[in-house]
C-alpha cells in the first residue's frame, strides 16, 4: 500500500477523523482501517473507492461544522439553556 496508507493517515489527521469514525461510516471494524493506515493490509479496490468517498464526506462535515461552529453552539444553548 505504501503511499496510499500514508496518504490516508495524513487525511485522517488533517481533518481530525478517527479510524473508528471512518470504519463506522464504511460499516467495517476499526481494525480494518487500522490495517490500511499501518500498511499491514491493502483494502480491495471497491473498499478504496468507498473509503475515499466517505473520507471526503466526513472531511466536508468537519469543514461545515467548523464554518458553522458559532451557529451550532448558539442553537444548542437555546435548546439546552
Secondary structure, 3 states (H helix, E strand, C coil): CCHHHHHHHHHHHHCCCCHHHHHHHHCCCHHHHHHHHCCCCCCCHHHHHHHHHHHHHHHHHHHHHHHCHHHHHHHHHHHHC
